[in-house]
């Protein structure tokens, strides 16, 4: 977890594969120099961005288009990832699009910058993810003689005449 970054809602497996794919691609193109990974957000907090910058060889403009073009041999859902394999940049782009994000690549003589952008979850939605999404209103009829909450089974109609069971929490009614 990186401090001060908004929450994103995404598949953790695929996000890890995306990050690994972009970093692996940068490392392959950098024989001398370094690869830098910088997580950040936009000023309004709408996007989480992970910038992967390398000091490797420039990718020619025509080659960038080819890198982002899906190839028939590397279909997103049919590709099997063995240890050490990474996603192609076209697959990275496809996964990000499925998550509502995108991949931006800029390349020049001093290296290549890949920006992975995913939409941030709004603060209200993030709060809902960390709190109980179900709430129940409890009235006097929901309490037993000791003031503890009761649960009424709603699993089948044959249980309708049975007595309530202690829930240990909120009262759940059918």
C-alpha positions as CSV (number, residue, x, y, z in Angstrom):
1,X,0.0,0.0,0.0
2,X,1.3,3.4,-1.0
3,X,0.3,6.3,1.3
4,X,-2.0,9.0,-0.1
5,X,-3.1,7.1,-3.1
6,X,-6.8,6.6,-3.7
7,X,-8.4,3.2,-3.7
8,X,-8.9,1.4,-7.0
9,X,-11.3,-1.5,-7.6
10,X,-9.6,-4.0,-9.8
11,X,-8.6,-7.7,-10.0
12,X,-5.4,-8.0,-8.1
13,X,-4.0,-10.9,-10.2
14,X,-4.4,-9.0,-13.5
15,X,-3.1,-5.8,-12.0
16,X,0.0,-7.6,-10.8
17,X,0.4,-9.1,-14.3
18,X,0.0,-5.7,-15.9
19,X,2.7,-4.2,-13.7
20,X,5.0,-7.1,-14.2
21,X,4.5,-7.0,-18.0
22,X,5.3,-3.3,-18.2
23,X,8.3,-3.5,-15.9
24,X,9.6,-6.6,-17.8
25,X,9.3,-4.8,-21.1
26,X,11.2,-1.8,-19.7
27,X,14.0,-4.1,-18.3
28,X,14.3,-5.9,-21.7
29,X,15.0,-2.6,-23.4
30,X,17.4,-1.3,-20.8
31,X,20.9,-2.8,-20.9
32,X,22.5,0.1,-19.1
33,X,20.8,2.6,-16.9
34,X,17.7,2.0,-14.8
35,X,14.0,1.4,-14.6
36,X,12.0,3.7,-12.3
37,X,8.5,3.0,-11.0
38,X,6.5,5.9,-9.6
39,X,3.0,5.6,-8.3
40,X,1.0,8.8,-8.2
41,X,-2.5,10.3,-8.6
42,X,-3.9,13.2,-10.6
43,X,-4.6,16.5,-8.8
44,X,-8.3,15.7,-8.6
45,X,-7.8,12.2,-7.3
46,X,-9.8,10.6,-10.2
47,X,-7.0,8.4,-11.5
48,X,-4.2,6.3,-9.9
49,X,-1.2,6.3,-12.2
50,X,1.8,4.0,-12.1
51,X,4.6,5.4,-14.3
52,X,7.4,3.1,-15.4
53,X,10.3,5.0,-16.9
54,X,13.4,3.4,-18.4
55,X,16.6,4.8,-19.8
56,X,16.7,2.1,-22.5
57,X,16.6,2.3,-26.3
58,X,14.0,4.4,-28.0
59,X,11.0,2.5,-29.5
60,X,10.4,3.8,-33.0
61,X,6.9,5.3,-33.6
62,X,6.0,2.5,-36.1
63,X,7.1,-0.1,-33.6
64,X,4.9,1.4,-30.9
65,X,1.8,0.8,-33.0
66,X,2.9,-2.8,-33.6
67,X,3.5,-3.4,-29.8
68,X,-0.1,-2.3,-29.0
69,X,-1.7,-4.3,-31.8
70,X,-3.1,-7.6,-30.6
71,X,-1.5,-10.6,-32.2
72,X,-3.5,-13.8,-33.0
73,X,-1.0,-15.9,-31.1
74,X,-1.3,-14.0,-27.9
75,X,-5.0,-13.9,-27.1
76,X,-5.7,-12.4,-23.6
77,X,-7.8,-15.3,-22.3
78,X,-5.9,-18.2,-24.0
79,X,-2.4,-17.0,-23.0
80,X,-0.8,-19.2,-20.3
81,X,1.6,-17.4,-18.1
82,X,4.5,-19.6,-17.0
83,X,7.0,-18.4,-14.4
84,X,9.0,-15.6,-16.0
85,X,6.6,-14.9,-18.8
86,X,5.0,-11.5,-19.0
87,X,2.0,-10.1,-20.8
88,X,2.5,-8.4,-24.1
89,X,1.9,-4.7,-24.2
90,X,-1.3,-5.2,-26.3
91,X,-2.6,-7.6,-23.6
92,X,-1.6,-5.0,-20.9
93,X,-3.7,-2.4,-22.8
94,X,-6.6,-4.8,-23.1
95,X,-6.6,-5.7,-19.4
96,X,-6.5,-2.0,-18.4
97,X,-9.4,-1.2,-20.7
98,X,-11.4,-4.0,-19.1
99,X,-10.8,-2.2,-15.8
100,X,-11.7,1.2,-17.2
101,X,-8.1,2.3,-17.5
102,X,-5.6,2.8,-20.2
103,X,-1.9,2.6,-21.1
104,X,0.0,5.5,-22.5
105,X,3.5,5.0,-24.0
106,X,6.0,7.8,-24.9
107,X,9.4,7.0,-26.3
108,X,12.4,9.2,-27.1
109,X,16.2,8.8,-27.3
110,X,16.5,9.0,-23.5
111,X,14.1,6.2,-22.9
112,X,10.5,5.1,-22.7
113,X,7.8,6.1,-20.3
114,X,4.8,3.8,-19.8
115,X,1.9,5.2,-17.8
116,X,-0.7,2.8,-16.4
117,X,-3.9,4.6,-15.4
118,X,-6.8,3.1,-13.5
119,X,-9.9,5.0,-12.2
120,X,-9.9,5.8,-8.5
121,X,-12.9,4.8,-6.5
122,X,-14.8,7.8,-5.2
123,X,-14.5,8.4,-1.4
124,X,-18.1,7.4,-0.8
125,X,-17.6,4.1,-2.7
126,X,-14.3,3.5,-0.9
127,X,-16.0,4.0,2.5
128,X,-18.8,1.6,1.5
129,X,-16.1,-1.1,0.7
130,X,-14.7,-0.9,4.2
131,X,-18.0,-0.8,6.1
132,X,-20.8,-3.2,6.5
133,X,-23.0,-2.7,3.4
134,X,-26.0,-4.3,5.1
135,X,-27.8,-2.5,8.0
136,X,-30.9,-3.5,9.8
137,X,-33.3,-1.5,11.8
138,X,-34.0,-3.2,15.2
139,X,-37.3,-2.6,17.0
140,X,-38.6,-3.8,20.4
141,X,-40.3,-6.8,18.8
142,X,-36.9,-7.9,17.5
143,X,-35.5,-8.3,21.1
144,X,-35.9,-11.3,23.4
145,X,-36.8,-11.0,27.1
146,X,-33.1,-10.2,27.8
147,X,-32.9,-7.4,25.3
148,X,-30.7,-9.4,22.9
149,X,-31.4,-9.4,19.2
150,X,-33.1,-12.3,17.5
151,X,-32.8,-13.7,14.0
152,X,-35.7,-15.2,12.1
153,X,-34.8,-18.0,9.7
154,X,-35.8,-17.3,6.1
155,X,-34.2,-20.4,4.6
156,X,-37.5,-22.2,3.8
157,X,-41.2,-21.9,4.4
158,X,-41.2,-24.9,6.7
159,X,-39.2,-22.9,9.2
160,X,-41.9,-20.2,9.4
161,X,-43.4,-21.6,12.6
162,X,-40.1,-22.2,14.4
163,X,-38.8,-20.0,17.1
164,X,-36.3,-17.3,16.4
165,X,-32.6,-18.0,17.0
166,X,-30.0,-15.7,18.5
167,X,-28.0,-14.0,15.8
168,X,-25.3,-12.4,18.0
169,X,-25.6,-9.4,15.7
170,X,-28.3,-7.7,13.7
171,X,-31.8,-9.0,13.5
172,X,-32.4,-10.5,10.1
173,X,-36.0,-10.9,8.9
174,X,-37.3,-12.5,5.7
